[in-house]
């Protein structure tokens, strides 16, 4: 490894550790050793330190041991007459750098609690978001599991001007990468360049302004460490497992612009530990031989119009891009884009006008593949602020197409339309809503582009069952009304068909091992009455997925003999799960929280946990950030239920499963439910009230406590006794 780079990295590490330790000494005098320190709302403490050392930094005094570890890791400064193997000392200095920077940033949160927004998106007076809390992390980390986001680019500094910055950001977005932005080049910061050029930044557009200084690089590396622990089952302290996991599974790299300081070299050396190389536009020494990273470690002098492609090549990232012939950029990075009032050209549906979307299957001779028609005014025919009704009728045909697949294909409309830059899609069916931005109109957007997207992407993703796709879009009220009536009939028929399916009527269930790349022992079993715990896959989704990709993550499981209908033990399921988990999970119950519960990766919508004093079960959804009666927040509970482990009394569940007749069947079913957050109770209110009536206890709905009745088990027990909750009279669950 280059002596110049290693010398600079070691010098930079010494400077950073000195700076952080000085900050620590000042904080110690001001607050005392017992002062609590943390990144906001996380169960991972200071995640790099926690993942590498299994050390929980909870108070200022805890930092003393870590600074001693930093000093132990720091090699001597390199001199002209000191010749060593440079790679190992440089990597050690990089690790010391990250430990010190994490503590420095934790102290910054203590000294300046409002320095960062601690939100998903910038606020009007502050664009710097700071470390992702666990709510953001769980939401975004899932995308690293399912491949929606293959990795991230950690940007240090800024390109020479805002046009180049915007072009590079867009190119990275089109590759579906997250862009984490840090520090400045000669006082210029890339996030500020993007804002100045009218580019929307924040987690929702994958352009994440972490912070103004190089020390915020730990927010990016810490995110990667948390992915390994939360979704990969890597234990805190298993530093080798975490580093290898990220090298092999998180495709990240550092992209540095402008002059490289000693401190940047130190951070680059730290990133190499994780297998993340550095690509720079500046004239610095290169480190080309392989060793830690997949290919080169440091590549320099890369022109701006080649830097994205070079970074992807060096990191060994394989990106699958299918170009859609529309005038706007297209990809998952634009799915979270907001079209705000000042940016709005017009809107359709959403209560402003009539809006409906529906997909139906036809005979082969009834569909002309690639046909996209617009009946009524298009964007070029109206003025700004002139809203239109809209119907989107997609007709498909295929030899393998089945009516059961229609809702699965129709659900794709939401994210596919959102993938178009400058277009915002909300809702589905006849409550859909589309907002068109002014920028999209300026680039020549037409409603026909929606048809092109749906035609091209449905073919690409569902080509195994589709042979033909045609799209009919109307903006005439009378024609839209006709499609609404057609759609209502289709929706009713579908709902009846799905509602009549039970676990007893079907002999085949489906597996989902999509998350095994992150949690190798996890196998999800999807049944007609148990949706995947991520909430994204139901039984029909599994069936369609297998038809489309017979060797994919959704495999049919012959459920075999039912040896215990209460717990949900099936011979075929146990055989499959044992094999698919490589023997890690020999037995799984489909309906029990206490007996061999189903494993989880970490992508669950909610977590169920037993409350022993209440003789009942609580469920908390990931959107609830408060304390629960278990004495743990969602983020802590996630560590108990995730990582592919079976932990009796803790289990990931979907919101849909909350109103299933198979919910906690082994523990007594719905009558065992004693606490859920108010936000979740309101969300599933209608279906939950219906289930309470089916149980013969319509009053049960009001007996289920929320945080309004209490956040401790003692408070909830008092409430349960007051209302006479049936769980108190049931057989002991533990």
HUCOR-V116817 format. One line per field, one symbol per residue. phi: phi as a letter, one per 20 degrees, with the letter a starting at -180 (. if undefined). burial: I if it has 24 or more other ideal C-beta (glycine too) atoms within 12 Angstrom, else O. Layout:
phi=???
burial=???
//
This chain:
phi=.gffffffffffffffffffffffffffffdnfeffcaeflcedlefffffedldeedcgfffgfffffgffffefffdfdddcfeffffffffffgfgfffffffffgffcfdfdflcfcgegdbeeemffffffgffefgffeenfcfrbdeednbffbfffgfffffffffemeecddbmbclnddfgfffffemeedpffdmddefaecfffgfffffffffgfffdemffgneffffffgffecdecbedddngdegffgfffffffgenefdccedecfdceffadffcfeccclefffdfffffffffmeddecdfdfcfdfbrgfefefddegfeeeabcmmnfbfbbcbccecfgfecdfnfcdddpfdffecdgneecfbcddddcbafdfcffegffffffggfffffefnccdcmblecfbcddefffffenfcgfffffffffffffecffdddbbccddccegffffffgfgfgfffffffffffeecffedecdcecdgeffdcgeecedddgdcfgffnecdgfffffffffcfdefddfcffmfeebffenecfffffffgffelnfcfbbdecceedlfffbeqeffbcdbfdgfelbcdcceffedefdffncegfffgfeeemmeecgncbfbeffffdefeflgfeomgfefdbbfgfffffdgfffffffffemcgffgfeefcffeqcdffffffffffemffgfeeggec
burial=IIOOIIIIIIIIIIIIIIIIIOIIOOIIOOOOOOIOIIIIIIIIIIIIIIIIIOIIIIIIOIIOOIIOIIOOIIIOOIOOOOOOOIIOIIIIIIIIIIIIIIIIIIIIIIOOOOIIIIIIIIOOOOIIIIIIIIIIIIIIIIIIIIIIIIIIIIIIIIIOOOOIIIIIIIIIIIIIIIIIIIIIIOOIIIIIIIIOIOIIIIIIIIIIIIIIIIIIIIIIIIIIIIIIIIIIIIIIOOIOIIIOIIIIIIIIIIIIIIOIIIIIIIIIIIIIIIIIIIIIIIOIIIIOOOOIIIIIIIIIOIOIOOIIIIIIOIIIIOIOOOOIOIOIIIIIIIIIIIIOOOIIIIIIIIOOIIIIIIIIIIOOOOIOIOIIIIIIIIIOOOOOOOIIIIIIIIIIIIOOIOOIIIIIIIIIIIIIIIIIIIIIIIOIIIOIIIIIIIIIIOOOIIIIIIIIIIIIIIIOIIIOIIIIIIIIIIIIOOIIOOIIOIIOOIIOOIOOOIOOIOIOOIOIIIIIIIIIIIIIIIIIIIIIIIIIIIIIIIIIIIIIIIIIOOOIIIIIIOIOOOOOOOIIIIOIIIIIIOOIIOOOIOIIIIIIIIIIIIIIIIIIIIIIIIIOIIIIIIIIIIOIIIIIIIOIIIIIIIIIIIIIIIIIIIIIIIIIIIIIIIIIIIIIIIIIIIIIIOOIIOIIOOIIOOIIOOIOIOOIIOIIIIIOIIIIIOIIIOIIOOOOIIIIOOOOIO
//
